[in-house]
């Protein structure tokens, strides 16, 4: 029983990271109707920046805040420089831009920081076992921090005028423009916020999986599975889906397929959702007449 509870607790901790990245994917999808395949690489770059700042003597949480802020700027620049010129281009053009950005950032990470696996410090330490030894201090800390970030994002979009304007620009740009919303600016802010959320997730997961240029590749797949499971156009669904995938991954990895084949759990979830309920658990199917 303790083993099962430990797997569930670890799954919740992993799911918190998947939920954050899934939320970032959904935010970009709502604005562009495309999946940002470079989301993981952008988070990895932010983690390298945070580690570099820590190594030069900057306190952990200051480095964390600076890396997240720089990621926000990076997201705005990507939207302004790369995505805005191809806004009305065919779908494959945007997909090509995303894949190209993924390859470029991955190569830059290796070129600048090296391909050696690096240990990343954790800010969460405890001399005593937590929850009866079911969770580590870092798992508990990363889960708590992620929940705080997700709550702040929800409050921002639900109760602030800027958040409401960003939602309007993402759901219906034409109507938002008629209401005086500067849609292009809102889309840029959405990209920046998605990059910042992804950066926070990358920094939190780096002490667990260790830092290298390909650190987020598997995590992005789990997050994509979570986004599809909850609904690729539903922010709350993405969060619920991320936590669900985290728990399923740990349980199936421990008791069914083994740890070496855990990644297949994400692939199975993706295929099952696309076949059974493409809109996801919280998404809505949209029908249009032609």
C-alpha positions in Angstrom: 0.0 0.0 0.0 2.8 2.4 0.8 4.3 1.7 -2.6 1.1 2.6 -4.3 0.7 5.8 -2.3 4.3 6.7 -3.1 3.7 6.3 -6.8 0.5 8.4 -6.7 2.2 11.1 -4.7 5.2 11.1 -7.2 2.7 11.1 -10.0 1.0 14.2 -8.7 4.4 16.0 -8.4 5.2 15.1 -12.0 1.6 16.0 -13.1 2.1 19.5 -11.7 4.9 20.0 -14.2 3.0 18.4 -17.1 0.0 20.6 -16.2 2.1 23.8 -16.4 3.5 22.9 -19.8 0.1 21.7 -21.0 -1.4 25.1 -20.0 1.4 26.9 -22.0 0.6 24.7 -25.0 -3.1 25.5 -24.7 -2.5 29.2 -24.4 -0.6 29.2 -27.7 -3.1 26.9 -29.3 -6.0 29.2 -28.4 -4.2 32.1 -29.9 -2.9 30.5 -33.1 -4.7 27.1 -33.4 -1.2 25.5 -33.6 0.8 23.5 -31.2 4.2 25.1 -30.2 6.6 22.2 -30.6 9.4 24.4 -29.4 7.8 25.0 -25.9 10.1 22.5 -24.3 13.3 23.9 -25.8 12.3 27.4 -24.7 11.9 26.1 -21.2 15.3 24.3 -21.4 17.0 27.5 -22.5 15.5 29.3 -19.5 16.7 26.6 -17.2 20.2 27.0 -18.5 20.0 30.8 -17.9 18.8 30.2 -14.4 21.7 27.8 -13.7 24.2 30.2 -15.1 22.9 33.0 -12.9 23.0 30.7 -9.8 26.6 29.8 -10.6 27.7 33.5 -10.7 26.4 34.0 -7.2 22.9 35.2 -7.7 20.4 33.8 -5.1 18.2 31.0 -6.3 14.9 32.8 -6.2 16.3 36.0 -7.8 17.8 33.8 -10.6 14.4 32.1 -10.9 12.6 35.4 -11.3 15.1 36.8 -13.8 15.0 33.6 -15.9 11.2 33.7 -16.0 11.2 37.4 -16.9 13.8 36.8 -19.7 11.6 33.9 -20.9 8.6 36.3 -21.1 10.6 38.6 -23.3 11.7 35.7 -25.5 8.1 34.6 -26.0 7.1 38.1 -27.0 10.0 38.3 -29.4 9.1 34.9 -31.0 5.6 36.0 -31.6 6.6 39.4 -32.9 9.5 38.3 -35.2 8.6 34.8 -36.3 4.9 34.1 -35.9 3.3 37.4 -36.8 4.7 37.5 -40.4 3.2 34.0 -41.0 -0.1 34.6 -39.2 -2.2 34.1 -42.3 0.1 31.6 -44.0 -0.9 27.9 -44.5 -0.7 25.6 -41.5 2.4 23.8 -42.7 4.3 27.1 -42.7 3.6 27.7 -39.0 4.5 24.0 -38.2 7.8 24.5 -40.1 8.5 27.6 -38.0 7.9 25.8 -34.8 10.1 22.8 -35.8 12.8 25.1 -37.0 12.7 27.1 -33.7 12.9 23.8 -31.8 16.1 22.7 -33.7 17.7 26.1 -33.5 17.2 26.5 -29.7 18.3 22.9 -29.1 21.5 23.4 -31.1 22.2 26.7 -29.3 21.8 25.1 -25.9 24.4 22.4 -26.8 26.7 24.9 -28.5 26.7 27.5 -25.7 26.3 25.3 -22.6 27.6 21.9 -23.8 25.9 18.5 -24.0 27.2 17.3 -20.6 24.4 16.5 -18.2 24.4 19.0 -15.3 23.0 18.8 -11.8 20.5 21.6 -10.9 20.2 22.7 -7.3 16.8 22.5 -5.5 15.6 25.2 -3.2 13.6 22.8 -1.2 15.4 20.9 1.6 14.3 19.2 4.7 16.1 17.1 7.3 13.0 15.1 8.1 10.9 12.8 5.9 7.7 14.4 4.6 4.3 12.8 4.6 5.7 9.6 6.1 8.4 9.4 3.4 5.9 9.3 0.6 7.2 12.5 -1.1 10.6 14.2 -1.2 10.9 17.9 -0.2 11.5 18.9 -3.8 8.4 17.0 -5.0 6.3 18.8 -2.4 7.8 22.1 -3.1 7.5 21.9 -6.9 3.9 20.8 -6.6 3.1 23.7 -4.2 4.9 26.3 -6.4 3.2 25.0 -9.5 -0.2 25.2 -7.9 0.5 28.8 -6.9 1.5 29.7 -10.5 -1.6 28.0 -11.9 -3.8 29.8 -9.4 -2.2 33.2 -10.2 -2.7 32.5 -13.9 -6.4 31.6 -13.3 -7.0 34.8 -11.2 -5.2 36.9 -13.9 -7.4 35.6 -16.8 -10.6 35.5 -14.7 -10.6 38.8 -12.8 -8.2 41.3 -14.5 -9.1 43.6 -17.5 -5.9 42.6 -19.2 -6.5 38.9 -18.7 -10.1 39.3 -20.1 -8.8 41.2 -23.1 -6.2 38.4 -23.8 -9.0 35.8 -23.6 -11.1 37.8 -26.0 -8.3 38.2 -28.4 -7.6 34.5 -28.4 -11.2 33.3 -28.8 -12.5 35.8 -31.3 -9.9 38.3 -32.7 -12.4 40.0 -35.0 -15.0 40.8 -32.3 -12.2 41.8 -29.9 -10.9 44.4 -32.4 -14.4 45.8 -32.7 -14.4 46.3 -29.0 -11.2 48.2 -29.0 -8.8 45.4 -27.9 -5.4 45.6 -29.5 -5.3 42.0 -30.6 -1.7 41.9 -31.8 -0.4 43.2 -28.5 -2.6 40.7 -26.6 -1.2 37.8 -28.7 2.3 38.9 -27.9 1.6 39.0 -24.2 0.0 35.6 -24.4 3.2 34.2 -26.0 5.3 35.8 -23.3 3.1 34.4 -20.5 3.2 30.9 -22.0 7.0 31.1 -22.2 7.2 32.3 -18.6 5.0 29.4 -17.4 7.0 26.9 -19.3 10.2 28.4 -17.9 9.0 27.9 -14.3 8.1 24.3 -15.1 11.5 23.7 -16.6 13.4 25.1 -13.7 11.3 23.0 -11.2 11.8 19.8 -13.1 15.6 20.3 -13.8 16.7 19.0 -10.3 14.7 15.8 -10.9 15.7 14.8 -14.5 19.0 16.8 -14.6 19.8 19.5 -17.2 20.8 18.8 -20.8 19.7 20.2 -24.1 17.1 17.4 -24.5 15.7 17.6 -21.0 12.1 18.6 -21.9 11.5 16.4 -24.9 9.8 13.6 -23.0 8.1 16.1 -20.7 6.6 17.9 -23.7 5.1 14.7 -24.9 3.5 14.0 -21.5 2.2 17.6 -21.4 0.8 17.3 -24.9 -1.0 14.1 -23.9 -2.4 15.9 -20.9 -3.5 18.8 -23.0 -5.3 16.5 -25.4 -6.8 14.5 -22.6 -8.3 17.6 -20.9 -9.1 19.4 -24.1 -6.5 21.3 -26.3 -8.7 24.4 -26.2 -9.6 24.3 -22.5 -7.1 25.7 -19.9 -8.7 24.0 -16.9 -8.9 20.7 -18.9 -5.2 21.0 -19.7 -4.4 21.3 -16.0 -6.6 18.4 -15.0 -5.2 16.3 -17.9 -1.6 17.1 -16.9 -2.1 15.8 -13.3 -4.0 12.8 -14.6 -1.2 11.9 -17.0 1.4 12.2 -14.2 -0.4 9.8 -12.0 -1.1 7.3 -14.9 2.5 7.5 -16.0 3.8 6.5 -12.6 1.3 3.8 -11.9 1.7 2.2 -15.3 5.4 2.6 -15.2 5.6 0.9 -11.8 3.1 -1.9 -12.2 2.4 -2.5 -15.9 5.0 -1.6 -18.6 8.0 -0.8 -16.5 10.0 2.4 -16.1 11.8 1.9 -19.4 8.6 2.0 -21.4 6.8 4.8 -19.4 6.9 7.1 -22.5 4.5 4.7 -24.3 1.8 5.7 -21.8 1.7 9.2 -23.2 1.6 7.8 -26.8 -1.3 5.4 -25.8 -3.2 8.3 -24.2 -2.7 10.5 -27.3 -3.9 7.8 -29.7 -6.9 6.8 -27.4 -8.1 10.4 -27.0 -7.8 11.1 -30.8 -9.8 8.0 -31.6 -12.4 8.1 -28.8 -12.9 11.8 -28.0 -10.8 14.2 -30.0 -12.2 17.2 -28.2 -10.9 15.9 -24.8 -12.7 15.5 -21.5 -13.4 19.2 -21.1 -13.2 20.4 -24.7 -16.2 21.0 -26.9 -16.7 19.7 -30.4 -17.2 22.5 -33.0 -19.3 21.8 -36.1 -19.3 24.2 -39.0 -21.3 24.2 -42.2 -19.6 24.6 -45.5 
